[in-house]
Each structure stands twice: as structure tokens, then as C-alpha cells.
Amino acid sequence: MNTYKLSSPNILFKMSEMVKLPFGSDVLERIKKLEGVESIAVHGSYVYGELDEYSDIDLVATCSEVPLVESREEVLREVVDKINEDFDVPERYLEDTDYIEVDDDHMGVDYVEMEYLESLVSKLNEKGELPKDEIEDVIKFLYYSRVIYDPKDKLSELKERVPESDPSLVKYFLYGLEKINLDKEWPRWSLEAALSRDNYFQASKIFNRALESYLLALYTVNGEYYGGPKNAAFTIERLERKPEDCWEKLQQIARMGNSEEEVREKVKIFQGLREELLEIIEEENILRGMENE
């Protein structure tokens, strides 16, 4: 796969510059002409500027209405080597996503209605509650995307409306960090209970949820949105507020198993990370006024 690093999140690329990306502009020109498509943006590894042999090209096409899969395949098949069912992709996945191969490079195209994205941004600005999957859509398709086609500036303007991450919102993620302990007292006994039942699947789930809560909290404290574990691998080093050797310790926890010795060591490492994060929150006075809420 070719490598092309993008710059700042809000930059608008001219269509002519897209020839630097794999596929040139053939596929993009076809997507532009699909009925209902209003804007196109790139997201994923190309945005983060960190590519490897497993990286593909992730595009999002915002639409007034998502084009039918049959019409998309008819328009795109002439300029691609493989598309959708050529990969034995389950039909239910194809309603709003195309899977494409050209010259051994792979592309995923998500088709998303602009009205849906606008509703999510409005909820964020109104401090409304959003399910995790909807927050992920805002982060993936808007906050961490780069606009490459937007003739009416609809997508660019919507990106500008996405509010910055507020560090004080970390309070919503802290409870999840309390579950990593071997306390036998209710309601803090979930991990101890899982181990006592020899239910290592449950124990793994508790750890995984806590690790994600930790990363959500860590990025929020730094005034950023957490873009997922792949994004964290590329971006956590740039965070100013974080415990020493934070990523290395998180990776260490993820690699370890669930023997009694390993669990105790994982708990010890995680509690150290939690305490350091709480110290940062206290030193920066991030939760000021929380006690009055």
C-alpha cells in the first residue's frame, strides 16, 4: 500500500490532490456522481498518518439519502477489481457500506445520511445523552475525518459545529475504573466474584471495559475525543496529561492472562494508573464544581 500522510483534521483537500492516494481519483469521481451523495471525507489510518500492511482506505460519503447497493455497484464496478459480494460479505453489511479492491489496495466506503450526523452534533451541543455507537460515529465520521469533496461546504460546516471534548466530562468515566480491585465488599466485588466462580471470561470482560473507560477518561482529561484502541496506539504519546509509561502499562495488562498471580499483577498495575490519573485530575482542578452538581 502506498503511504500518504495527511495534516491537520480540518484541512479541505482539493480533488486533484487525491491522485496521491491509492486508486487516484477514478473511484472518487464515480462516488461523487451517485445520486444523493453530497460530500466525501477520508478517515481511519490515513487521517492518523500511521499505516501498516493491514491498513485500508476508509471513506465516508454523506448523503441526502443513501444510494441503493445495486446502483452503487453498477456505477463502481467498471473501475474496481472487486466489490462487495466478491469478498463473500454478508448481505446485511452492504446496505450502507461498499467493500472495494483495486490493484490489491482495499477501500471501505460508508454511506451516511447527513440528517443523521446533524442530529448527533445537535445533541452533543445541547449536552444531550448519546449512546456509545453514536458518539463513535461523530468521532469517526466528523471529528477525525478530512474532507476531500464538499461542493456546498455542508460537511465542512458540520465538522466545525462539533464541540471540543470537555475535560470535566471525565466524571462520567471514573466509576468504571473502580471495578478493578479484589475487594470482597459489595458493590465493589465484581472482579473478585468472577474469579471465585472461575469465570475467567467475565473477568476478562471486566478488565476490557475498565481499560476502555480508562482511555475514554484519559483522552477527555486532555480535551480530546478517544477514537478507539487503534487510534490510541498512534496518538497516546502526544497527550500531555498522562501517567508515566501509560501506554506500555496498558499494553502489559492487555497481554497478561487470568491466573491468580497475573490477575493480582494486573490489578496492581491498573490501580497505579488510576491513582496517577486521579492525581492529574486533582492537580489540574478538572472536576471543580462537581460537588455542587
Secondary structure, 3 states (H helix, E strand, C coil): CCCCCCCCCCCCCCHHHHHHCCCCCHHHHHHHCCCCEEEEEEECHHHHCCCCCCCCEEEEEEECCCCCHHHHHHHHHHHCCEEHHHHCCCHHHHCCEEEEEECCEEEEEEEEEHHHHHHHHHHHHCCCCCCHHHHHHHHHHHHCEEEEECCCCHHHHHHHHCCCCCHHHHHHCCHHHHHCCCCCCCCCCHHHHHHHCCCHHHHHHHHHHHHHHHHHHHHHHCCCCCCCHHHHHHHHHHCCCCCCCHHHHHHHHHHCCCCHHHHHHHHHHHHHHHHHHHHHHHHCCCCCCHHHC
